[in-house]
Amino acid sequence: MRRLWPQKVVEILLPALIFILALVAWEVVVRLRGIPPYILPAPSLIGATLVKDWPILSGSLIVTLWTTVEALLIAVAGSLGLALVFAQSKWIERSFFPFAVVMQVTPVVAIAPLLLIYLDSRTAVLVCAFLVAFFPILSNTALGLASADHNLIELMELYRAPKWRQILLLRLPAALPFFLGGLRIGGGLALIGAIVAEIAAGSAGQGSGLAFRIVEAGFRLNIPRMFAALTLISLTGILIYVAFAMLSYALLYRWHDSARSRGV
């Protein structure tokens, strides 16, 4: 750990330093060229707008974040349950997996306006976020359940272990790294699905999330507020990814090479 500590400090500080230099360069270019705020606001103005409009943006952030969490929880429950069903029979998987593929390959930006016709805006946004997050978690979990050591499966069958013991003691532990990988992907996609649906709802004059604030600010040519809302969306996505990365490391670092090899 003592040998790794300086390396980890560099890995954290170097990207942070480059990011700060990029912000400084952005600020300098805007000030030297006199670019007006309605074309490209400076980072300092975006920060000031974020502080000034925080009462409005924080409420929208809570709406978007809550929708993302709800959609992700439903996607996790649905994909895990369906993956366990797929693990019971290849015929069931081959019969129903194409429907999941169709849900994934259909662009959410095309689905959102249609859902807004049949559902209220909040439900439509939730369904869009769920659809985007569902497939990566399902496919990764199904792959993990199918990746259990077949020699161990045959050994358990030889000893006539019940099906539920095979799943609980062998297949689920083998699928855990795959599930966590799908969760990291699905977390970010749930946020993207919510944002896309909120933009569609905002174009229709509905909604209250961060994307709605972006659409609203665009209509009013309040470009600094647009950038402030976009900053909150980016930070939210980063925090979601970091949270699931830390969860994955906490669950895997003692026994799985995917976490141990990182040397965290």
C-alpha positions as CSV (number, residue, x, y, z in Angstrom):
1,M,0.0,0.0,0.0
2,R,2.9,2.4,0.7
3,R,4.3,1.8,-2.7
4,L,0.9,2.2,-4.4
5,W,0.0,5.4,-2.5
6,P,2.1,7.9,-4.5
7,Q,0.8,6.3,-7.7
8,K,-2.8,6.7,-6.6
9,V,-2.3,10.3,-5.7
10,V,-0.9,11.0,-9.2
11,E,-3.8,9.1,-10.8
12,I,-6.2,11.4,-8.9
13,L,-4.4,14.7,-9.1
14,L,-3.3,14.5,-12.8
15,P,-6.9,14.4,-14.2
16,A,-8.0,17.0,-11.8
17,L,-5.1,19.3,-12.8
18,I,-5.9,18.9,-16.5
19,F,-9.6,19.6,-15.9
20,I,-8.7,22.8,-14.0
21,L,-6.4,23.9,-16.7
22,A,-9.1,23.3,-19.3
23,L,-11.5,25.5,-17.3
24,V,-8.9,28.2,-17.0
25,A,-8.3,28.1,-20.8
26,W,-12.0,28.3,-21.4
27,E,-12.3,31.3,-19.1
28,V,-9.3,33.1,-20.7
29,V,-10.6,32.5,-24.3
30,V,-14.1,33.8,-23.4
31,R,-12.6,37.0,-21.7
32,L,-10.0,37.7,-24.3
33,R,-12.3,37.3,-27.3
34,G,-15.2,39.0,-25.6
35,I,-17.6,36.2,-26.3
36,P,-21.1,37.2,-25.1
37,P,-22.8,35.0,-22.5
38,Y,-25.7,34.1,-24.8
39,I,-23.2,32.4,-27.1
40,L,-20.7,30.8,-24.7
41,P,-20.7,31.7,-20.9
42,A,-17.5,31.6,-19.0
43,P,-17.1,29.0,-16.3
44,S,-17.2,31.7,-13.6
45,L,-20.6,32.9,-14.9
46,I,-21.8,29.3,-15.0
47,G,-20.8,28.8,-11.3
48,A,-22.4,32.1,-10.3
49,T,-25.6,31.1,-12.1
50,L,-25.5,27.7,-10.4
51,V,-25.4,29.5,-7.0
52,K,-28.0,32.1,-8.0
53,D,-30.5,29.6,-9.5
54,W,-29.9,26.9,-6.9
55,P,-33.4,27.0,-5.5
56,I,-34.8,26.2,-8.9
57,L,-32.1,23.8,-10.1
58,S,-31.9,21.8,-6.8
59,G,-35.6,21.0,-7.0
60,S,-35.3,19.9,-10.6
61,L,-32.2,17.8,-9.6
62,I,-34.2,16.0,-7.0
63,V,-36.9,15.2,-9.5
64,T,-34.4,13.8,-12.1
65,L,-32.4,11.9,-9.5
66,W,-35.4,10.4,-7.9
67,T,-36.7,9.3,-11.3
68,T,-33.3,7.7,-12.1
69,V,-33.2,5.8,-8.9
70,E,-36.8,4.6,-9.3
71,A,-36.2,3.4,-12.8
72,L,-32.9,1.7,-11.8
73,L,-34.5,-0.1,-8.9
74,I,-37.3,-1.4,-11.2
75,A,-34.8,-2.4,-13.9
76,V,-32.6,-4.3,-11.3
77,A,-35.6,-6.2,-9.9
78,G,-37.0,-7.0,-13.4
79,S,-33.7,-7.9,-15.0
80,L,-32.5,-10.1,-12.1
81,G,-35.8,-11.9,-12.0
82,L,-36.0,-12.4,-15.7
83,A,-32.3,-13.5,-15.9
84,L,-33.1,-16.2,-13.2
85,V,-36.0,-17.4,-15.3
86,F,-33.7,-17.5,-18.4
87,A,-31.3,-19.6,-16.4
88,Q,-33.9,-22.3,-15.9
89,S,-34.4,-23.0,-19.5
90,K,-32.7,-22.2,-22.8
91,W,-36.0,-22.4,-24.6
92,I,-37.5,-19.7,-22.3
93,E,-34.4,-17.5,-23.0
94,R,-34.6,-18.0,-26.7
95,S,-38.3,-17.2,-26.7
96,F,-38.3,-14.0,-24.7
97,F,-34.8,-12.5,-25.2
98,P,-35.6,-11.0,-28.6
99,F,-38.2,-8.8,-27.0
100,A,-35.6,-7.4,-24.7
101,V,-33.3,-6.8,-27.7
102,V,-36.1,-4.9,-29.5
103,M,-36.6,-2.8,-26.4
104,Q,-32.9,-1.9,-26.4
105,V,-32.3,-1.2,-30.0
106,T,-35.4,1.1,-30.4
107,P,-34.2,4.6,-29.7
108,V,-35.6,6.1,-26.6
109,V,-35.8,9.5,-28.3
110,A,-38.4,7.9,-30.6
111,I,-40.3,6.2,-27.8
112,A,-40.6,9.2,-25.5
113,P,-43.1,11.3,-27.6
114,L,-45.3,8.2,-28.1
115,L,-45.3,7.4,-24.4
116,L,-46.3,11.0,-23.6
117,I,-49.5,10.4,-25.6
118,Y,-50.6,7.4,-23.4
119,L,-49.1,8.3,-20.0
120,D,-48.6,11.3,-17.8
121,S,-45.3,13.0,-18.1
122,R,-43.7,11.6,-14.9
123,T,-44.7,8.0,-15.7
124,A,-43.5,8.4,-19.3
125,V,-40.1,9.6,-18.1
126,L,-39.9,6.7,-15.6
127,V,-40.7,4.1,-18.3
128,C,-38.1,5.6,-20.7
129,A,-35.4,5.5,-18.0
130,F,-36.4,1.9,-17.2
131,L,-36.3,0.7,-20.8
132,V,-32.8,2.1,-21.3
133,A,-31.3,0.7,-18.1
134,F,-33.1,-2.7,-18.3
135,F,-31.2,-4.5,-21.1
136,P,-27.6,-4.0,-20.0
137,I,-28.3,-5.4,-16.6
138,L,-30.4,-8.2,-18.0
139,S,-27.8,-9.3,-20.6
140,N,-24.9,-9.1,-18.2
141,T,-26.7,-11.0,-15.5
142,A,-27.9,-13.7,-17.9
143,L,-24.3,-14.0,-19.2
144,G,-23.0,-14.3,-15.6
145,L,-25.5,-17.0,-14.6
146,A,-24.5,-19.0,-17.7
147,S,-20.8,-18.6,-17.0
148,A,-20.7,-20.7,-13.9
149,D,-18.2,-23.5,-14.0
150,H,-19.9,-26.5,-15.7
151,N,-17.7,-29.0,-13.8
152,L,-19.1,-27.6,-10.6
153,I,-22.6,-27.7,-12.0
154,E,-22.2,-31.3,-12.9
155,L,-20.8,-32.1,-9.5
156,M,-23.8,-30.5,-7.8
157,E,-26.1,-32.4,-10.1
158,L,-24.2,-35.6,-9.3
159,Y,-24.9,-35.1,-5.6
160,R,-28.5,-34.2,-6.5
161,A,-28.4,-30.7,-5.1
162,P,-31.7,-28.9,-5.6
163,K,-31.9,-26.3,-8.3
164,W,-32.3,-23.5,-5.8
165,R,-29.0,-24.5,-4.2
166,Q,-27.2,-24.5,-7.5
167,I,-28.5,-21.0,-8.2
168,L,-27.8,-19.6,-4.7
169,L,-24.4,-21.2,-4.0
170,L,-22.9,-21.3,-7.5
171,R,-24.7,-19.4,-10.3
172,L,-25.4,-16.1,-8.3
173,P,-21.8,-15.7,-7.0
174,A,-20.5,-16.4,-10.5
175,A,-22.9,-13.8,-11.9
176,L,-22.1,-11.1,-9.4
177,P,-19.2,-9.4,-11.3
178,F,-21.3,-9.4,-14.5
179,F,-24.3,-8.0,-12.6
180,L,-22.2,-5.2,-11.1
181,G,-20.7,-4.4,-14.5
182,G,-24.2,-4.1,-15.9
183,L,-25.3,-2.0,-13.0
184,R,-22.5,0.5,-13.6
185,I,-23.7,0.8,-17.2
186,G,-27.4,0.8,-16.4
187,G,-27.0,3.5,-13.8
188,G,-25.6,6.0,-16.3
189,L,-28.1,4.9,-19.0
190,A,-31.0,5.4,-16.6
191,L,-30.0,9.0,-16.1
192,I,-29.6,9.4,-19.9
193,G,-33.1,7.9,-20.5
194,A,-34.6,10.2,-17.9
195,I,-32.9,13.2,-19.5
196,V,-34.1,12.3,-23.0
197,A,-37.7,11.8,-21.9
198,E,-37.6,15.0,-19.9
199,I,-36.5,16.9,-23.0
200,A,-39.4,15.4,-24.9
201,A,-41.8,16.3,-22.1
202,G,-40.2,19.8,-21.8
203,S,-40.8,20.4,-25.5
204,A,-44.5,19.5,-24.9
205,G,-44.6,22.0,-22.0
206,Q,-44.5,19.4,-19.3
207,G,-42.1,18.2,-16.6
208,S,-39.9,19.7,-13.9
209,G,-36.6,17.9,-14.1
210,L,-33.2,19.2,-15.1
211,A,-33.7,18.6,-18.8
212,F,-37.0,20.5,-18.6
213,R,-35.0,23.4,-17.2
214,I,-32.6,23.2,-20.1
215,V,-35.4,23.4,-22.6
216,E,-37.0,26.2,-20.7
217,A,-33.8,28.1,-20.5
218,G,-33.3,27.6,-24.2
219,F,-36.6,29.1,-25.0
220,R,-35.7,32.1,-22.8
221,L,-32.1,32.3,-24.2
222,N,-30.8,31.9,-20.7
223,I,-27.6,30.1,-21.8
224,P,-25.8,30.3,-18.4
225,R,-28.7,28.4,-16.8
226,M,-28.5,25.8,-19.5
227,F,-24.9,25.2,-18.8
228,A,-25.5,25.2,-15.0
229,A,-28.2,22.5,-15.5
230,L,-25.9,20.5,-17.8
231,T,-23.1,20.7,-15.2
232,L,-25.5,19.2,-12.5
233,I,-26.4,16.4,-14.9
234,S,-22.8,15.6,-15.6
235,L,-21.9,15.7,-11.9
236,T,-24.9,13.4,-11.2
237,G,-23.7,10.9,-13.8
238,I,-20.2,10.9,-12.4
239,L,-21.5,10.4,-8.8
240,I,-23.7,7.5,-10.0
241,Y,-20.8,5.8,-11.7
242,V,-18.4,6.3,-8.8
243,A,-20.9,5.0,-6.3
244,F,-21.5,1.8,-8.3
245,A,-17.7,1.4,-8.9
246,M,-17.1,1.6,-5.1
247,L,-19.9,-0.9,-4.5
248,S,-18.4,-3.2,-7.0
249,Y,-15.0,-3.0,-5.5
250,A,-16.3,-3.4,-1.9
251,L,-18.1,-6.7,-3.0
252,L,-15.4,-8.1,-5.2
253,Y,-12.0,-7.0,-4.0
254,R,-11.5,-9.9,-1.5
255,W,-12.0,-12.7,-4.1
256,H,-12.4,-11.6,-7.7
257,D,-9.5,-10.7,-10.0
258,S,-11.4,-7.9,-11.7
259,A,-11.2,-5.8,-8.5
260,R,-8.0,-7.2,-7.1
261,S,-6.0,-6.4,-10.2
262,R,-6.7,-2.7,-10.0
263,G,-4.6,-2.5,-6.9
264,V,-6.9,0.0,-5.2
